[in-house]
Structure formats: structure tokens, C-alpha cells
Amino acid sequence: MAYIVVATSNAHKVEEYAKLLEGQKVELKSLLDYPNFPGVEEDGATFRENAAKKALAACRYCDVPAFADDSGLEVEALEGRPGIFSARYAPTDKERIAKLLEELKDKENRRARFVCAIAIAINGEVIETFEGEVKGSIVDAPRGADGFGYDPIFLPDGYDQTFGEMPQELKNRISHRAAAFKMALNFVEDEMSVLDDDFDL
């Protein structure tokens, strides 16, 4: 079976992508399978730039097709923060959430969006990037124990559960990561099957 590498060692992301790939004729590997991967400095100015850097590095190191995402939370009242620094806003998920809620405590505008950019690299080159989003608002206190990152405080539009309360199957259908990944899969199926049997979906 053909396989593709997702350029992350985040077990939560690997699990989410594995579920999104169910039914596809491809095996998912991750950087957890490549413990000597040297890592990538995420110094891009946008989600797309960071995703492209990671996908390219993984593709060249592992010598197989690879994809990577860079994602984060953009809050209107904070002028888009934490944005590309979402994962580095504080040392732990709990501290990141606490910091964000503290910054919003006197703000009436709680609007926010999750953004995910996905880049695909094949044969040592980045061939395309995609961006998905889901809009919503920030609740006053964490709700739910599922998900990761800012999931417990993000309430997507049209739902009464935060990502932290929502069943994984539902989150996988509506999330920013799912939206970007569906675009990436459609692109591969429509455009790239002639290039390389290693990426045979």
C-alpha cells in the first residue's frame, strides 16, 4: 500500500488525520515514525508559509510524498492574535487558554476563527497549498475534555457545543483542518494521480 507522511509529531493531529483518511487507499505515517527528523523552524509570516516549509522538509527527508499543516486561532478583538503563534502563546494548552481568556475578559467582541493551511509536497517540491476555516466565538470558560489546544473554548457557529464537547466524528466533519484536508484530497484525486504512483489514492 502506498503511504504519505504527515509532517507532525503531535499524536492528536495524527489521530485526526488518520480518521479523515479512513477509506482511502493510502497508509498514513508521521514524524513519530521518523524520530531522527531534524525539525523545522516555523518562522514563516503566514500559516501557508509554515505549512509549506514543513511539508517540503518532510518530503525531502523521508523521500516520500508528504503534507503538513499549520493552524491556529485568530481572535477579532485581539487583532488576530494568537494567529501563527497559537501553539507558542504559552507553554501548555491550559496556560494558553488561560492567557487568552484573560486578554478577553473585558471584551464584548468574542468573534474568532480557526484557520488551517495544508501544503502538499511530492518529489521534493511543494505542489499546492490549501486553507480552511471555521468561524465561531470564544466562550467564557473551558467546556469539554475532548480535542486539544483551544478546542474547549471555541464554539463554532451554528452549534451549541464547543470543539472540546463535540463528538470527534462531528468535529472531523466541520473543523478547519477537515475543510483544508478535503480540498487537498480533491486536488490529489483530480490532478496528481498521473504524477507518481507513490501517491495513489
C-alpha positions, 0 to 999 in steps of 0.5 A: 500500500502506498503511504504519505507522511504527515509532517507532525509529531503531535499524536492528536493531529495524527489521530485526526488525520488518520480518521479523515483518511479512513477509506482511502487507499493510502497508509498514513505515517508521521514524524513519530515514525521518523524520530531522527527528523531534524525539525523545522523552524516555523518562522514563516509570516503566514500559516501557508508559509509554515505549512509549506516549509514543513511539508517540503522538509518532510518530503525531502527527508523521508523521500516520500510524498508528504503534507503538513499543516499549520493552524491556529486561532485568530481572535477579532478583538485581539487583532488576530492574535494568537494567529501563527503563534497559537501553539507558542502563546504559552507553554501548555494548552491550559496556560494558553487558554488561560492567557487568552481568556484573560486578554478577553475578559473585558471584551464584548467582541468574542468573534474568532476563527480557526484557520488551517493551511495544508501544503502538499509536497511530492518529489521534493517540491511543494505542489499546492497549498490549501486553507480552511476555516471555521468561524465561531466565538470564544466562550467564557470558560473551558467546556469539554475534555475532548480535542486539544489546544483551544478546542474547549473554548471555541464554539463554532457557529451554528452549534451549541457545543464547543470543539472540546464537547463535540463528538470527534466524528462531528468535529472531523466533519466541520473543523478547519483542518477537515475543510483544508484536508478535503480540498487537498484530497480533491486536488490529489484525486483530480490532478496528481494521480498521473504524477507518481504512483507513490501517491495513489489514492 
